Amino acid sequence: MLPALVAEGRRILIFSQFASVPALIEEALPPLNIPYVELSGSTRDRAHRIGQEQPVLVYKLIAESTVEERMAELQARKQTLADAMLEIGTNAGLNLSADDLQALFAPLV
């Protein structure tokens, strides 16, 4: 993915919550002849704060069969629910089953 984005003339910021990922990426870039600078402590919301004036595209890479994947799925369902609730007079995307309602009001563990 990175070589194609670089070929398009894009500048890329890579963020990771895992400390080992930047080291893996750092090892992979020299053989691809992709120059890089490491910044630590940044988040995607800071891209504009460091001088970016163009639109920022975010690609979120999530490993399969992980807690992170399940959290992303739940987040997407919650976003659909919130969007549907904000659409006045419609129930677009609001397909809640009895199980969904039970889950919403279930005790927190």
Secondary structure, DSSP 8 states (H G I E B T S, - for coil): -HHHHHHTT-------SSTHHHHHHHHHTGGGT-------S--GGGTGGGT--S---------TTSHHHHHHHHHHHHHHHHHHHHSTT--TT----HHHHHHHTS---
